[in-house]
Amino acid sequence: MSNKESTGRTLFVALAVSLVASVFVAGSAVALKPVQIENRLLDKQRSILSIAGLGGERLSAREVKALFNSRIKARVVDLATGEYKDDLDPVTFDPLKAAKDPKQSTALKGAEDIALIKRRERYTTVYMLEQDGRLEALILPVRGYGSVVHPARLLGDQARSQHRGRLRLLPTCRDARPGR
């Protein structure tokens, strides 16, 4: 066997090729991260517009952003008090991450945890469909096992009568099955 075909040389070439390829993959992942974040936001906005009965898959990214910004108002709400939290940005706030943080959530046990979510976030984002400054619909995020719930069951009697026919649900799919 010649010196050019030694086991050590073969391993060196394989290692060098692996390192070069991993640098390219890591560089691509870092470079594409902003695009991934933008696409996630666009997908969420498209889903919210679809739930609101506006637009759909046929809209371009520019049209989705323009329609969302003109008709939908996102607010972070304190689930315990029902008050808005203006110090939290609804675009960057992630209720699912908050649910995993013990400082921003409450552990649910037994009969409290009928949706099998284990922890309930303290704050969540709600979306209001507005027309000429008037509330047309309230889009509520719902997660957990069995998350197909009639919107009126989520509210008390007074709120139910105020918002009848104007509630829509935004399912969050990551918690759709038990154990997730």
N, C-alpha and C positions, 0 to 999 in steps of 0.2 A: 504494500500500500504506500502510495506516495505521500509526501508531506502535505500536499494540497487536499487530500481526501481523509484526513485524520478525524477521529471522533471529536477531539477538542475544537477543531476548526468548524466542523458541522454545527456543534453546539453554539459556538461563538456567532456564526452567521444567523442561526435561528434566534438567538437572543437579541442580536442587533436588529433584525427585521421586526421582532416583537416590540422592542422599545420604540422604534420609529413609528410603527403603526399605533401604539398606545398614545404617543405624543399627538398624533393627528386626531385620534378619536377624542382625547381629552380637550384638545384645542377646539374641535368642532362643537363639543358639548358646551363649553364655556361661551363660544361665539353665538350659539343658537339659543342660549337661555333667555335673553330678552324677547326673542321671537316666540318662544314657547309660552312665556308669561302673557304676552299680548294675545296669542291665539286662545289661551284659556279664558282670558277676560272677554274676548270677542264671542266665544262659544257660550259663556254665561249670559252675556247681554242678548245674544240671539235667542237663547232659551226663554229668558224673561219676556222678551218681545213676543215670542210665540205663545206663551202662556197668557199674555195680555191680549192676544188676538190681533197683534200687529205684525206685519212683515212675515218673515219666515226664511226658508233656505234660499230663496231666490234673490235676497238682498245682498249687495256687495258689502265688504267690510266698512267702507266709508258710509254707506247708507245706514247700516246697523248702528254705528256710533252716533251718527247725526240724529236718527230717530230715537235712540235710547236717551241721549242727552236732552232732547227736546220734550219727551213725554214721560220719562220715568225718573222718579226722584228716589234715591236710595238713602236710607237712614239706619243708623245702628240704634237699637232699642234695648233697654234694660228689661229683661224678662220678669224680674221681680216687681218692678214698679210701673212698667209701661211707659217710662219716660225716655225721651231721646237722649243719646249720649253724643253731643256734638264734638267732644274731644277725640272721638274715634272715627277714623276715616272709613266709610263704608266700602270704598274701592279696595283698600289693602287689608281690612279686617277680615280674618278667616274664622268663622264660628266653629268649624270642625277642629281647627288647631286649638282654639280656646277651650273646647270641650275636653281636650286631653290635658290641659294645664290645670292642676288642682287650685291654683290661685284665681283662675277665671271661670271655674265651673263647680258644680255640686255633684257629689257621688249619689247615685240613685240605687236603692236596694229594694229587693222583693217586689211588693205590690206597686211601689212608685215607678218601677221601670217596666211598664207594660210594652214599650217599644223596643226593649232590649238594647238601649244605647249606652248603658252603664254610667255615663256622666252627662249632665245637661249644662251647656254653656250659660254663663250669666248674661251675656249679650248676644244678640243676633242681628242680622241685617234684614230689613223689610223693604219692599219696593212699592212705591205708590205710582199708579198710572194717573196722570193728571191731564186735564184738558181745560185750557183757559183758567188756570189756577184752582180748578174744582177737582176733587178726588173722584175718579171714575171707578177705580178698583184698587184693592190692597192685595199685594202678592206676598204671601207668607211662606217662608222656608219650612219644610217638613222633612224630618229624617227619622229613620228607625224602621224596625220590622213592622209591617202592616201599616205603612205610612200613608195609605190611601184613606183619608179621613174626610168627612164632609166638613167644609170650612166653618160652618156655623157651630159645630161642636167644639171648636177651639176657643170660642169667645163666650163671655157671659151674656145674659139676657139683654142688657142694655146695649152692649156693643153689637149683638146679633141684630137687633132691630135697626140700629143706625146704619149698618153696613150690608144689609140684606141684598144679595145678588151682586155685590161688588167685591167679593173675596175670591182669590185664586191661590192655588198652592204651587210652590216651587219645590219639587222633590229633590233631595240631595241623594244621589244614588250610592254613595260610598257605604251607607249603612242600611242597605235594602234587605240584607239577610241576617239571620241570627249569627252571632259570633264575629261580626265584622266590626 
